[in-house]
Amino acid sequence: MTRPSQDHSPSRRPQWTIFSNHAHVLVCIARNPEERVREIARKVGITERAVQRIIGDLEEAGVITRERQGRTNRYSLSLDRPLRHPLEANTTIAEVIRVIESA
């Protein structure tokens, strides 16, 4: 039996993914702490406004801090922070980023 090919092109987004948009934004910031909101939105496939809300959520939770540098922002991650859900509370942000980056 052959498996149908999967189309992973940007124009054909999957119906759901394992990680939330918050996690996707966090990964973008971990990969490039000076990434612009516009580029994060493009990569994640959400609006710039949604990225701004997520960044606000991550800041409020103490997961990231934002520092203004001229016309751009630079983000710092608090990698020792535990994940918020009780099922993952024994896992840190650093551990999740490490797993994603090693894939």
N, C-alpha and C positions, 0 to 999 in steps of 0.2 A: 504494500500500500504506500503510495507516495503522499508526502505532506504538501499542502498548498504553500506556495512561496509567500513570504511575508513582505509587505511593502512598508518600509520604514522611512519613506521620503517625508520631508517636512510638510508636504501638502496632505499627507494621509496620517494624521495623528492617531495613536491608539485610543480606544474607548476609555481605558483606565491604566494606571501604572501602580507599581508597588509603593513608590514614594510620593509624598504630597508635594504640592507646589512650593511649600515652605522648604522642604528638603532640597528641591531642585535649585531654588534661589540660593540656599546655603552652599551647595556644591559649586555654583558659579562664583560666588564670592570667595570660597576657599581656593579655587583655581586662579582667580585674578582679583585681589583685594581692591583694585581700582576700576573694576568693570562698571561700565555705565548702565544705568537703569534700562535704557533703550535696548542695549545688547542683551542684558539678562532676559528682558521680556521676549525678545526674538528667539533666544535659545530655549527658553522654557515653554514658549507658545502661549503666553498670557499677555494682558495689556500692561502698559507701563504703570498705570494706576494700581493695578493688582500687585505689581512688584513693589511699589512704594508702600502699600499697606503691609505686605509681608515683611519688608525691611523694618517697618515700624513695630510690628509684632515681635520680630527677632530682637530688636533693640530693647523693647519693653521687658522681654524675658531675660535680658542680660546675656544673650547668646552672641550678639555682635555689638560693637561700638562703631560709631561713624565719626570720622574726623574730616573736616573740610580742608582741602588743600587747593587753594586757588579756586578754579572753576569746577573742580572734581571732588569727589568724596573718596576717602580711603577707609576701608572697613577692616576691623580687627575681630577675630573670632575668639571667643572664650571656650577653648577646646576642652577644658576640664568640666564643663557644665554637663549634667546628666540629661538624658532625654526626658521629656515631660510626661509621657504616658506611663502608668504604673507597670505595664508589662516590660518596658524598656528602661526603667529607672536605674538599673544597674549598668547601663551602657552610656558612655560619654560621647559627646559630639566628635571628639578626636577619633574614637573607634569607628564610628560610622564613616567619617571622611576617609579614613585609612582603608576601609574595605572597598569603598567606591573607587578610590584612586588606584587600588591594586588590580582592579578588574580589567 
